[in-house]
Amino acid sequence: MSQEKEPLNENKNHHWLIGYAITVNSVVGAGVLGIPWGYQKTGWTLGIFSQVFATSLSFLLLYLLLQSFSRMEVLSNLAEKGYKIKPMSISDLLKPIRKEDYIIKQDQGEEAESLIAESNLDPEIGNRRYDMCEMAHILLGKAHGQILMIMFVIASSASLIGYCTIFSSSLASIIPIIGSGTCNIYDDPEFGESCRFHYWIYLAIYASIVIPLAIVGLTEQTFFQIVSFIVRIVVMTTMIVTSLYSIFSDTELDDNGSINSDATVFKPLNLGLCLPIVYMATFFKSTISTTTQYVEDKAQNIQKICLFALFSMSFFFLLLGLIVPFATDEVEKMVTLNWRDYSAGDDSDGRSWWTYFIAYLIVILPAVDVLSAFPIIAINLADNIMSLTYGNFGEKEIPEWTMTYYRLAITVPPVLIAIVVYDLSFVSDISGSLCLLGGGIYIPLFAMVTKRLVDKPSSYDIFFFSDRWAWAGLVISIVAFIAIWVLILIYFIS
């Protein structure tokens, strides 16, 4: 969606590493802090399975989406030349079609097939952005655009709620407010009045920062995004290193006692708790249009950005999930709270000064990091909603006040919900499972529809270009979604 109808090459000057940093910031958010808890609940063997599954499916869906983006560029060019793109029904994917029945010249009745053959209409990702809700609307019809929008709203709002609770609960656990001490909301099942007030103060501070950031947009916060990326890498590395030290010294993270780890091997009935958290942390396809919008030479760099983000973060997630559960007796739902009283194996009353630095680094900095993740997700969600009215296939320009209104409408409700909803594992399961369902269904459909409309080869058509891979991704996603919620229900019932 071209928000302000800017010239195609304006502001497209970000180095690919900047796009990579912003993409990582959209990945490493609420989900990553629940991964060690998920590994502990389901067992490390199924934790590895969850990561391999999430990374493999994400890799498949990533290339299906890139293929779709490249062909959407052709369809957008055709629309500018006066052609109308008719939505295709899912049943049409099961039978031969004529392209001219779906790419229609409105004023002359000419067939589009000859125009598609022009050399300047080769499938190649350009500087336009295509939001997934707009793609569903254009390729599959208005109803599908609305269905995907609803999925996006629920999944993204759950992520935004998670960011709110990460910031507020982290700071409430380690920084006292005048007149009250610190508190861990996950250790207080009744969420007592003192802790509730403490949590709310930090939630109000968080809202006062992230809502303006979401309104101003990403180009004005590039430096902040780069710093946040560096902080994320430092924090995850520090968690891994301190956990390894704890394991090899056989001392607890916050005491001098021996580790009595509950790092189980295999708990299949708990897979529904781990898999959606891991997939939520690994899923970033829906934000690609936002995070790579201003990258230079986008056609060449977008693959590099996405592959580096997927595999580098999957590696970090796997290390965190495998190592942290062996370093502590009980993993917190928000894992950074395990470092709240970090002592490097010393008695908690005789901690070295530098252990306070580590504790504050791990607990506070992820809370600060979600300041950068919140506006990325909020802007992307607002853009997807706006794309149903204003997009590459629409004719209306977006007034500044309209963009502000949409972004306010997206950012305020999650903050209000976070006043009473703070269970990070619960919101991660909701967001992750809906990311799995929405992306797993619609991205394969986009790839199949666009390939039928534009059958010229694209540079993103790697070995799983065949429709059977798209159908496989779609079926696997649906089956996994159903299995996850069956297992979640079994877990809560039992």
For each residue, the residues with C-beta under 8 A, 3 or more apart:
1: 129 130 131 134 289 383 386 387 390 391 392
2: 5 6 128 129 391 392
3: 6 383 386 390 398 403
4: 397 398
5: 2 397
6: 2 3 10 11
7: 10
8: 12 126 127 128
9: 12 127
10: 6 7
11: 6 219 294
12: 8 9 127 294 295 296 298
13: 294 296
14: 18 19 222 294 295 296
15: 18 19 295 296
16: 19 20 295 296 297 301 304 305
17: 20 21
18: 14 15 21 22 222 225 226 295
19: 14 15 16 22 23 291 292 294 295 301 302 305
20: 16 17 23 24 304 305 308 309
21: 17 18 24 25 225 226 228 229
22: 18 19 25 26 218 222 225 229 291 376
23: 19 20 26 27 284 287 288 291 292 305 306 309
24: 20 21 27 28 229 232 309 312 313
25: 21 22 28 29 225 228 229 232 291 369 372 373 376
26: 22 23 29 284 287 290 291 373 376 377 380
27: 23 24 32 281 282 283 284 309 313
28: 24 25 32 232 236 281 313 316 369 373
29: 25 26 32 159 162 163 166 281 369 370 373 377
30: 33 34 159 162 163 165 166 280 370 373 424 427 428 431
31: 34 35 159 162 277 278 280 281 282 428 431 432
32: 27 28 29 35 236 281 313 316 317 320
33: 30 166 334 335 336 366 424
34: 30 31 37 38 277 281 333 334 335 424 425 428
35: 31 32 38 39 47 277 278 281 317 320 321 335
36: 39 40 320 321 324 325 331 335
37: 34 40 41 277 331 332 333 334 335 425
38: 34 35 41 42 47 50 273 274 275 277 278 321 425
39: 35 36 42 43 44 47 263 274 321 322 324 325 331
40: 36 37 262 263 264 325 330 331
41: 37 38 267 270 273 274
42: 38 39 46 47 50 267 268 270 271 273 274 275
43: 39 46 47 264 265 266 267 268 270
44: 39 47 48 263 264 265 321 322 325
45: 48 49 265 266
46: 42 43 49 50 266 267 268 270 271 274
47: 35 38 39 42 43 44 50 51 274 278 321 322
48: 44 45 51 52 318 321 322
49: 45 46 52 53
50: 38 42 46 47 53 54 271 274 275 278 279
51: 47 48 54 55 278 282 314 317 318 321
52: 48 49 55 56
53: 49 50 56 57 275 278 279 480
54: 50 51 57 58 275 278 279 281 282 283 314
55: 51 52 58 59 282 310 311 314
56: 52 53 59 60
57: 53 54 60 61 279 436 440 473 476 477
58: 54 55 61 62 279 282 283 284 285 310
59: 55 56 62 63 310
60: 56 57 63 64 464 469 472 473
61: 57 58 64 65 285 439 440 443 444 473
62: 58 59 65 66 285 306 307 310
63: 59 60 66 67 460 462 464
64: 60 61 67 68 443 444 446 447 469 470 473
65: 61 62 68 69 285 288 443 446 447
66: 62 63 69 70 125 302 303 306 460
67: 63 64 70 71 123 447 450 451 458 460 461 465
68: 64 65 71 72 130 135 443 446 447 450
69: 65 66 72 73 125 130 302 460
70: 66 67 73 74 123 124 125 458 459 460
71: 67 68 74 75 123 450 451 453 454 458
72: 68 69 75 76 128 130 135 138 392 450
73: 69 70 76 77 123 124 125 126 128
74: 70 71 77 78 116 121 122 123 454 456
75: 71 72 78 79 85 103 138 450 453 454
76: 72 73 79 80 128 130 392 393
77: 73 74 80 81 120 121
78: 74 75 81 83 85 103 112 115 116 121
79: 75 76 82 83 84 85 392 393
80: 76 77
81: 77 78 115
82: 79 105 106 107 108
83: 78 79 103 104 105 106 112 115
84: 79 103 104 105 106
85: 75 78 79 102 103 138 139 393 453
86: 101 102 103 104
87: 102 137 138 139 140 141 142 144
88: 92 93 97 102 139 140 449 452 453
89: 92 140 141
90: 93 94 140 445
91: 94 95
92: 88 89 95 97 452
93: 88 90 445 448 449 452 467
94: 90 91
95: 91 92
96:
97: 88 92 101 102 452
98: 101 102
99: 102 103 112 113 116 452 453 455
100: 103 104 111 112 113
101: 86 97 98 104
102: 85 86 87 88 97 98 99 452 453
103: 75 78 83 84 85 86 99 100 112 113 116 453
104: 83 84 86 100 101 112
105: 82 83 84 108 109 110 111 112
106: 82 83 84
107: 82
108: 82 105
109: 105
110: 105 114
111: 100 105 114
112: 78 83 99 100 103 104 105 115 116
113: 99 100 103 116 117
114: 110 111 117 118
115: 78 81 83 112 118 121
116: 74 78 99 103 112 113 121 454 456
117: 113 114 121 456
118: 114 115 121
119: 122
120: 77
121: 74 77 78 115 116 117 118 454 456
122: 74 119 456 458
123: 67 70 71 73 74 454 456 457 458 459 460
124: 70 73 299 458 459
125: 66 69 70 73 298 299 302 460
126: 8 73 298 299
127: 8 9 12 298
128: 2 8 72 73 76 392
129: 1 2 289 290 293 383 392
130: 1 68 69 72 76 134 135 289 391 392
131: 1 134 135 289 380 383 384 387 391
132: 135 136 148 152 285 286 289 384 442 443 446
133: 136 137 145 148 149 152 384 385 387 388
134: 1 130 131 137 138 145 384 387 388 391 392 393
135: 68 72 130 131 132 138 139 442 446
136: 132 133 139 140 144 145 147 148 442 446
137: 87 133 134 140 141 142 144 145 146 387 388
138: 72 75 85 87 134 135 145 391 393
139: 85 87 88 135 136 144 445 446 449 450
140: 87 88 89 90 136 137 144 145 442 445 449
141: 87 89 137 144 145
142: 87 137 145 146
143: 146 147
144: 87 136 137 139 140 141 147 148 442
145: 133 134 136 137 138 140 141 142 148 149 388
146: 137 142 143 149 150 388
147: 136 143 144 150 151
148: 132 133 136 144 145 151 152 438 442
149: 133 145 146 152 153 384 385 388
150: 146 147 153 154
151: 147 148 154 155 434 437 438
152: 132 133 148 149 155 156 286 381 384 385 438
153: 149 150 156 157 381 385
154: 150 151 157 158 430 431 434
155: 151 152 158 159 430 431 434 435 438
156: 152 153 159 160 286 377 378 380 381 410 431
157: 153 154 160 161 381 410 413 414 417
158: 154 155 161 162 427 428 430 431 434
159: 29 30 31 155 156 162 163 280 377 427 431
160: 156 157 163 164 374 377 378 410 411 414 415
161: 157 158 164 165 414 417 418 421 427
162: 29 30 31 158 159 165 166 424 427 428 431
163: 29 30 159 160 166 167 210 370 373 374 377 414
164: 160 161 167 168 203 206 207 374 414 415 418
165: 30 161 162 168 169 334 418 421 422 423 424 427
166: 29 30 33 162 163 169 170 334 366 367 370 424
167: 163 164 170 171 202 203 206 367 368 370 371
168: 164 165 171 172 199 200 202 203 206 418 422
169: 165 166 172 173 184 185 186 199 334 337 422 424
170: 166 167 173 174 334 336 337 363 364 366 367
171: 167 168 174 175 202 364 367
172: 168 169 175 182 183 184 185 195 198 199 201 202
173: 169 170 182 183 184 185 337 340 363
174: 170 171 182 340 359 360 363 364
175: 171 172 182 364
176: 180 181 182
177: 180 198 201
178:
179:
180: 176 177 183 194 197 198
181: 176 194
182: 172 173 174 175 176 198
183: 172 173 180 187 188 192 194 195 198 199
184: 169 172 173 187 188 332 337 340
185: 169 172 173 188 191 195 199 422
186: 169 332 333 334 337
187: 183 184
188: 183 184 185 191 192 195
189:
190:
191: 185 188 195 196 199 422
192: 183 188 195 196
193: 196 197
194: 180 181 183 197 198
195: 172 183 185 188 191 192 198 199
196: 191 192 193 199 200
197: 180 193 194 200 201
198: 172 177 180 182 183 194 195 201 202
199: 168 169 172 183 185 191 195 196 202 203 422
200: 168 196 197 203 204 419
201: 172 177 197 198 204 205
202: 167 168 171 172 198 199 205 206
203: 164 167 168 199 200 206 207 415 418 419
204: 200 201 207 208
205: 201 202 208 209
206: 164 167 168 202 203 209 210 371 415
207: 164 203 204 210 211 411 412 415
208: 204 205 211 212
209: 205 206 212 213 371
210: 163 206 207 213 214 371 374 375 378 411
211: 207 208 214 215 408 411 412 415
212: 208 209 215 216
213: 209 210 216 221 371 374 375
214: 210 211 374 375 378 379 382 407 410 411
215: 211 212 404 407 408
216: 212 213 220 221
217: 220 221 379
218: 22 221 222 225 290 291 293 294 375 376 379
219: 11 222 294
220: 216 217
221: 213 216 217 218 224 225 372 375
222: 14 18 22 218 219 225 226
223: 226 227
224: 221 227 228 371 372
225: 18 21 22 25 218 221 222 228 229 372
226: 18 21 222 223 229 230
227: 223 224 230 231
228: 21 25 224 225 231 232 368 369 371 372 373
229: 21 22 24 25 225 226 232 233
230: 226 227 233 234
231: 227 228 234 235 365 368 369
232: 24 25 28 228 229 235 236 366 369
233: 229 230 236 237 316
234: 230 231 237 238 361 365
235: 231 232 238 239 336 361 362 365 366 369
236: 28 32 232 233 239 240 316 320
237: 233 234 240 241
238: 234 235 241 242 358 361 362
239: 235 236 242 243 320 324 335 336 339 362
240: 236 237 243 244 316 319 320 323 324
241: 237 238 244 245
242: 238 239 245 246 253 327 339 342 344 358 362
243: 239 240 246 247 253 323 324 326 327 328
244: 240 241 247 248 323 327
245: 241 242 248 249 344 345
246: 242 243 249 250 251 252 253 259 327 328 344 345
247: 243 244 250 259 323 326 327
248: 244 245
249: 245 246 345
250: 246 247 258 259
251: 246 255 256 257 258 259 344 345
252: 246 255 256 257 258 259 328 329 345
253: 242 243 246 327 328 338 339 342 343
254: 338 339 340 341 342 343 348
255: 251 252 343 345 347 348
256: 251 252 343 345 346 347
257: 251 252
258: 250 251 252
259: 246 247 250 251 252 326 327 328 329
260: 329
261: 325 326 327 328 329
262: 40 325 329 330
263: 39 40 44 325 326
264: 40 43 44 267
265: 43 44 45
266: 43 45 46
267: 41 42 43 46 264 270 271
268: 42 43 46 271
269: 272 487 490 491 494
270: 41 42 43 46 267 273 274 487 491
271: 42 46 50 267 268 274 275 483 484 487
272: 269 275 276 429 483 484 485 486 487 488 490 491
273: 38 41 42 270 276 277 425 429 487 488 491
274: 38 39 41 42 46 47 50 270 271 277 278
275: 38 42 50 53 54 271 272 278 279 432 480 484
276: 272 273 279 280 428 429 430 431 432 433 436 484
277: 31 34 35 37 38 273 274 280 281 425 428 429 432
278: 31 35 38 47 50 51 53 54 274 275 281 282 317 321 432
279: 50 53 54 57 58 275 276 282 283 432 433 435 436
280: 30 31 159 276 277 283 428 431 432 435
281: 27 28 29 31 32 34 35 54 277 278 313 317 432
282: 27 31 51 54 55 58 278 279 310 313 314 317
283: 27 54 58 279 280 286 432 435 436 439
284: 23 26 27 58 287 288 291 306 309 310
285: 58 61 62 65 132 288 439 443
286: 132 152 156 283 380 384 435 438 439
287: 23 26 284 290 291 376 377 380
288: 23 65 284 285 291 292 302 306
289: 1 129 130 131 132 292 293 380 383
290: 26 129 218 287 293 376 379 380 383
291: 19 22 23 25 26 218 284 287 288 305 376
292: 19 23 288 289 295 298 301 302 305 306
293: 129 218 289 290
294: 11 12 13 14 19 218 219
295: 12 14 15 16 18 19 292 298 301 302 305
296: 12 13 14 15 16 301
297: 16 300 301
298: 12 125 126 127 292 295 301 302
299: 124 125 126 302 459
300: 297 303 304
301: 16 19 292 295 296 297 298 304 305
302: 19 66 69 125 288 292 295 298 299 305 306
303: 66 300 306 307 460
304: 16 20 300 301 307 308
305: 16 19 20 23 291 292 295 301 302 308 309
306: 23 62 66 284 288 292 302 303 309 310
307: 62 303 304 310 311
308: 20 304 305 311 312
309: 20 23 24 27 284 305 306 312 313
310: 55 58 59 62 282 284 306 307 313 314
311: 55 307 308 314 315
312: 24 308 309 315 316
313: 24 27 28 32 281 282 309 310 316 317
314: 51 54 55 282 310 311 317 318
315: 311 312 318 319
316: 28 32 233 236 240 312 313 319 320
317: 32 35 51 278 281 282 313 314 320 321
318: 48 51 314 315 321 322
319: 240 315 316 322 323
320: 32 35 36 236 239 240 316 317 323 324 335
321: 35 36 38 39 44 47 48 51 278 317 318 324 325
322: 39 44 47 48 318 319 325 326
323: 240 243 244 247 319 320 326 327
324: 36 39 239 240 243 320 321 327 328 331 335 338
325: 36 39 40 44 261 262 263 321 322 328 331
326: 243 247 259 261 263 322 323
327: 242 243 244 246 247 253 259 261 323 324
328: 243 246 252 253 259 261 324 325 331 338
329: 252 259 260 261 262
330: 40 262
331: 36 37 39 40 324 325 328 335 338
332: 37 184 186 335 336 337 338
333: 34 37 186 423 424 425
334: 33 34 37 165 166 169 170 186 337 424
335: 33 34 35 36 37 239 320 324 331 332 338
336: 33 170 235 239 332 339 340 362 363 366 367
337: 169 170 173 184 186 332 334 340 363
338: 253 254 324 328 331 332 335
339: 239 242 253 254 336 342 358 359 362 363
340: 173 174 184 254 336 337 359 363
341: 254 348 351 359
342: 242 253 254 339 351 355 358 359 362
343: 253 254 255 256 346 347 348 350 351 352 355
344: 242 245 246 251 351 352 355 358
345: 245 246 249 251 252 255 256
346: 256 343 350 351 352 355
347: 255 256 343 350 351
348: 254 255 341 343 351
349:
350: 343 346 347
351: 341 342 343 344 346 347 348 355 356
352: 343 344 346 355
353: 356 357
354: 357 358
355: 342 343 344 346 351 352 358 359
356: 351 353 359 360
357: 353 354 360 361
358: 238 242 339 342 344 354 355 361 362
359: 174 339 340 341 342 355 356 362 363
360: 174 356 357 363 364
361: 234 235 238 357 358 364 365
362: 235 238 239 242 336 339 342 358 359 365 366
363: 170 173 174 336 337 339 340 359 360 366 367
364: 170 171 174 175 360 361 367 368
365: 231 234 235 361 362 368 369
366: 33 166 170 232 235 336 362 363 369 370
367: 166 167 170 171 336 363 364 370
368: 167 228 231 364 365 371
369: 25 28 29 228 231 232 235 365 366 372 373
370: 29 30 163 166 167 366 367 373 374
371: 167 206 209 210 213 224 228 368 374 375
372: 25 221 224 225 228 369 375 376
373: 25 26 28 29 30 163 228 369 370 376 377
374: 160 163 164 210 213 214 370 371 377 378 411
375: 210 213 214 218 221 371 372 378 379
376: 22 25 26 218 287 290 291 372 373 379 380
377: 26 29 156 159 160 163 287 373 374 380 381
378: 156 160 210 214 374 375 381 382 407 410 411
379: 214 217 218 290 375 376 382 383 407
380: 26 131 156 286 287 289 290 376 377 383 384
381: 152 153 156 157 377 378 384 385 410
382: 214 378 379 385 386 403 406 407 409 410
383: 1 3 129 131 289 290 379 380 386 387
384: 131 132 133 134 149 152 286 380 381 387 388
385: 133 149 152 153 381 382 388 406 410
386: 1 3 382 383 389 390 391 398 402 403 406
387: 1 131 133 134 137 383 384 390 391
388: 133 134 137 145 146 149 384 385 391
389: 386 394 396
390: 1 3 386 387 394 396 397 398
391: 1 2 130 131 134 138 386 387 388 394
392: 1 2 72 76 79 128 129 130 134
393: 76 79 85 134 138
394: 389 390 391
395:
396: 389 390
397: 4 5 390
398: 3 4 386 390 402 403
399: 402 403
400: 403 404
401: 404 405
402: 386 398 399 405 406
403: 3 382 386 398 399 400 406 407
404: 215 400 401 407 408
405: 401 402 408 409
406: 382 385 386 402 403 409 410
407: 214 215 378 379 382 403 404 410 411
408: 211 215 404 405 411 412
409: 382 405 406 412 413
410: 156 157 160 214 378 381 382 385 406 407 413 414
411: 160 207 210 211 214 374 378 407 408 414 415
412: 207 211 408 409 415 416
413: 157 409 410 416 417
414: 157 160 161 163 164 410 411 417 418
415: 160 164 203 206 207 211 411 412 418 419
416: 412 413 419
417: 157 161 413 414 420 421
418: 161 164 165 168 203 414 415 421 422
419: 200 203 415 416
420: 417
421: 161 165 417 418 426 427
422: 165 168 169 185 191 199 418
423: 165 333 426 427
424: 30 33 34 162 165 166 169 333 334 427 428
425: 34 37 38 273 277 333 428 429
426: 421 423 429 430
427: 30 158 159 161 162 165 421 423 424 430 431
428: 30 31 34 158 162 276 277 280 424 425 431 432
429: 272 273 276 277 425 426 432 433 484 488
430: 154 155 158 276 426 427 433 434
431: 30 31 154 155 156 158 159 162 276 280 427 428 434 435
432: 31 275 276 277 278 279 280 281 283 428 429 435 436
433: 276 279 429 430 436 437 481 484 485
434: 151 154 155 158 430 431 437 438
435: 155 279 280 283 286 431 432 438 439
436: 57 276 279 283 432 433 439 440 477 480 481 484
437: 151 433 434 440 441 477 478 481
438: 148 151 152 155 286 434 435 441 442
439: 61 283 285 286 435 436 442 443 477
440: 57 61 436 437 443 444 473 474 476 477 478 480 481
441: 437 438 444 445 474 477 478
442: 132 135 136 140 144 148 438 439 445 446
443: 61 64 65 68 132 285 439 440 446 447 473
444: 61 64 440 441 447 448 470 471 473 474
445: 90 93 139 140 441 442 448 449 470 474
446: 64 65 68 132 135 136 139 442 443 449 450
447: 64 65 67 68 443 444 450 451 470
448: 93 444 445 451 452 467 470
449: 88 93 139 140 445 446 452 453
450: 67 68 71 72 75 139 446 447 453 454
451: 67 71 447 448 454 455 465 467
452: 88 92 93 97 99 102 448 449 455
453: 71 75 85 88 99 102 103 449 450
454: 71 74 75 116 121 123 450 451
455: 99 451 452
456: 74 116 117 121 122 123
457: 123 461
458: 67 70 71 122 123 124 461
459: 70 123 124 299
460: 63 66 67 69 70 123 125 303
461: 67 457 458 465
462: 63 465
463:
464: 60 63 469
465: 67 451 461 462 469
466: 469 470
467: 93 448 451 470 471
468: 471 472
469: 60 64 464 465 466 472 473
470: 64 444 445 447 448 466 467 473 474
471: 444 467 468 474 475
472: 60 468 469 475 476
473: 57 60 61 64 440 443 444 469 470 476 477
474: 440 441 444 445 470 471 477 478
475: 471 472 478 479
476: 57 440 472 473 479 480
477: 57 436 437 439 440 441 473 474 480 481
478: 437 440 441 474 475 481 482
479: 475 476 482 483
480: 53 275 436 440 476 477 483 484
481: 433 436 437 440 477 478 484 485
482: 478 479 485 486
483: 271 272 479 480 486 487
484: 271 272 275 276 429 433 436 480 481 487 488
485: 272 433 481 482 488 489
486: 272 482 483 489 490
487: 269 270 271 272 273 483 484 490 491
488: 272 273 429 484 485 491 492
489: 485 486 492 493
490: 269 272 486 487 493 494
491: 269 270 272 273 487 488 494
492: 488 489
493: 489 490
494: 269 490 491
